[in-house]
Amino acid sequence: MTLPHDAQSAGSPEQEEIRRLRAEVARLQLEKDEAGKTTPKPPGHGSGLARRIVAVFLVVLTAVLACATVPALYLRSEVLDTDRYVATVAPLASDPAIQAELANKVTAQITEAIDIEGITREAMTELGKVAPRAAAVITGLAPAIAEQTRTLIHTAVTRFVASPQFQDLWTQVNRVAHQGIVNLATGETGGTVSIDESGTVTISTQEIIARVKTLLVEQGVDIANRIPEVDAQITLLQSPELARATEAIQTLDRTAPILAWLTALSAIGAIAVAPRGWRRRTTSRLGLGLAVAMALLALGLAIGLNIFLSTVPAGTVSPAAAESLVETLVAPLRTAVRFVFVVGLLIAVAAFLSGHSRPAERVRQGLAGAGDYLTGKVGAGQARPWQHWLARYRRILEAAILGVAVLVLILWQYPTAAVAIWTAVLAGLAILLVELLCRPAVVAAHADEPVTTGAPEQSNPTLPLP
């Protein structure tokens, strides 16, 4: 190959300039090759190996902190938010196991308070004085009448706890009883619900007994007038494990804000300290670490609840009622665990798909091909001005979409796993829509770019050898 005619006629100075440029190109290529072989560490960034080790340590620390932060925040939200607590326990009013437990224990309290059999025997004795010949028979009917009275009281209590009036009363009682949960976390005493040193959780039935008394009197059961107005208590739950866990619960309540900040700082630090080529990988591992931590927490929670329920004495509360109560109270914690698990997986998948691995590139190529096909079918031809504008600012728009999605998850008062999934799906669809709309402009911009090769000397194929 030869130079163009005007270059050949330039004379000796042009030839010298060409030789100098080729020498410079050769020198730069040599420096590039040597740089590729030695790969020196960037100045001021420290050892890459040390940064990777610190990043991995912070990822593990974030997962460990998350295992404590999620239960701590669950406890704190249940303690401080009365409306949330009442909404959590409200379904228990219609739970058959809880209704049966309350009906049996309230009936027992009423019958013990008024001594039905003694009152019936006295009444039969007085009746026997009126009819001396039938005195023996009348007196013998006292146990049967007392048993029928107990059955009548139990039926009335059962109907009441199954009525809408009881559900309203249950809400009112638990709104006041919320102080008992506060007592558990703060170590104080008092309130409608109390927890003693043996791990016994009791609830006041004063209002329930008063309502049943009124109901019985309206039905013509005169003996109900003798039911005293006492602040009776029934046992909802009893377990020594609950008493032993009180100190741990108090510690979690006090340290919940600190744990939340430490978890967030540890996650940010893991990404910040990772070497530049490891940040996406670290983000993906961070998401996987959170997901694994939540899976282990869910497993530990299931095992712990089984152990806890096995320590509940069957004589104090029925196993079905204890299980219903515990499962209802723990339901918000399970929701929080599922939410963080889903968020962790979404972070891991997003970081993975945005990386440079072969599977991620194949996925992106497939989406790009689908986008080209759709834009070719819907709107073939030259890109419009607004598509050029959208292509130019698409990264800003996509970042804004992600920011809105993150704000939704942060500002949502009690997000669930479904909220996280739908937020991610909608954000993904919005980003995909932006990419599809600006795809013609992106393709046109790439087509207009000059094609260059890696070696500078190949861009001047007509240059002669010196």
Protein Blocks (a to p, Z undefined) as FASTA:
>chain_A
ZZdfklmmnojmlmmmmmmmmmmmmmmmmmmmmmmmnopadehkapfklmmmmmmmmmmm
mmmmmmmmmmmmmmmmmmmmmmlmmmmmmmmmmgmklmmmmmmmmmmmmmmmnommlmmm
mmmmmmmmmmmmlmmmmmmmmmmmmmmmmmmmmmmmmmmmmpmklmmmmmmmmmmmmmmm
mmmmnopaedjbdcdfkopacddfklmmmmmmmmmmmnopaklmmpccddddddfbdcfk
lmmmmmmmmmmmmmmmmmmmmmmmmmmmmmmmpcfklmmmmmmmmmmmmmmmmmmmmmmm
mmmmmmmmmmpcfklpcfklmmmmmmmmmmmmmmmmmmmmmmmmmmmmmmmmmmmbfklm
mmmmmmmmmmmmmmmmmmgcjddfklmmmmmmmmmmmmmmmmmmmmmmmmpmbacfklmm
mmmmmmmmmmmmmmmmmmmmmmmmmmmpccddfblklmmmmbccZZ
